[in-house]
Amino acid sequence: MDDPSFDKSQFVKENVEATGFNPGLIVLLVVGGLLITFLVGNYVLYMYAQKTLPPRKKKPVSKKKLKREKLKQGVAVPGE
């Protein structure tokens, strides 16, 4: 093994190239790709919904609350 013609660095380089990607890197790329796809898809759906869906209707204000607000502001409530 101590043969000077045997170069360890060359052996290591060839061995790394033969194995390909690190499995951890593959998992990271797959999970990252799925996450980015999910986020971009949600954004596209959100923009589509903003353009096509009608605006949400506001909840109807109860007459009691309306009277209370008008009295606070000092405005005469109609029908009294």
Secondary structure as a PSIPRED ss2 file (coil, helix, strand):
# PSIPRED VFORMAT (PSIPRED V4.0)

   1 M C   1.000  0.000  0.000
   2 D C   1.000  0.000  0.000
   3 D C   1.000  0.000  0.000
   4 P C   1.000  0.000  0.000
   5 S C   1.000  0.000  0.000
   6 F C   1.000  0.000  0.000
   7 D C   1.000  0.000  0.000
   8 K H   0.000  1.000  0.000
   9 S H   0.000  1.000  0.000
  10 Q H   0.000  1.000  0.000
  11 F H   0.000  1.000  0.000
  12 V H   0.000  1.000  0.000
  13 K H   0.000  1.000  0.000
  14 E H   0.000  1.000  0.000
  15 N H   0.000  1.000  0.000
  16 V H   0.000  1.000  0.000
  17 E H   0.000  1.000  0.000
  18 A H   0.000  1.000  0.000
  19 T H   0.000  1.000  0.000
  20 G C   1.000  0.000  0.000
  21 F C   1.000  0.000  0.000
  22 N C   1.000  0.000  0.000
  23 P H   0.000  1.000  0.000
  24 G H   0.000  1.000  0.000
  25 L H   0.000  1.000  0.000
  26 I H   0.000  1.000  0.000
  27 V H   0.000  1.000  0.000
  28 L H   0.000  1.000  0.000
  29 L H   0.000  1.000  0.000
  30 V H   0.000  1.000  0.000
  31 V H   0.000  1.000  0.000
  32 G H   0.000  1.000  0.000
  33 G H   0.000  1.000  0.000
  34 L H   0.000  1.000  0.000
  35 L H   0.000  1.000  0.000
  36 I H   0.000  1.000  0.000
  37 T H   0.000  1.000  0.000
  38 F H   0.000  1.000  0.000
  39 L H   0.000  1.000  0.000
  40 V H   0.000  1.000  0.000
  41 G H   0.000  1.000  0.000
  42 N H   0.000  1.000  0.000
  43 Y H   0.000  1.000  0.000
  44 V H   0.000  1.000  0.000
  45 L H   0.000  1.000  0.000
  46 Y H   0.000  1.000  0.000
  47 M H   0.000  1.000  0.000
  48 Y H   0.000  1.000  0.000
  49 A H   0.000  1.000  0.000
  50 Q H   0.000  1.000  0.000
  51 K H   0.000  1.000  0.000
  52 T H   0.000  1.000  0.000
  53 L C   1.000  0.000  0.000
  54 P C   1.000  0.000  0.000
  55 P C   1.000  0.000  0.000
  56 R C   1.000  0.000  0.000
  57 K C   1.000  0.000  0.000
  58 K C   1.000  0.000  0.000
  59 K C   1.000  0.000  0.000
  60 P C   1.000  0.000  0.000
  61 V C   1.000  0.000  0.000
  62 S C   1.000  0.000  0.000
  63 K H   0.000  1.000  0.000
  64 K H   0.000  1.000  0.000
  65 K H   0.000  1.000  0.000
  66 L H   0.000  1.000  0.000
  67 K H   0.000  1.000  0.000
  68 R H   0.000  1.000  0.000
  69 E H   0.000  1.000  0.000
  70 K H   0.000  1.000  0.000
  71 L H   0.000  1.000  0.000
  72 K H   0.000  1.000  0.000
  73 Q H   0.000  1.000  0.000
  74 G C   1.000  0.000  0.000
  75 V C   1.000  0.000  0.000
  76 A C   1.000  0.000  0.000
  77 V C   1.000  0.000  0.000
  78 P C   1.000  0.000  0.000
  79 G C   1.000  0.000  0.000
  80 E C   1.000  0.000  0.000
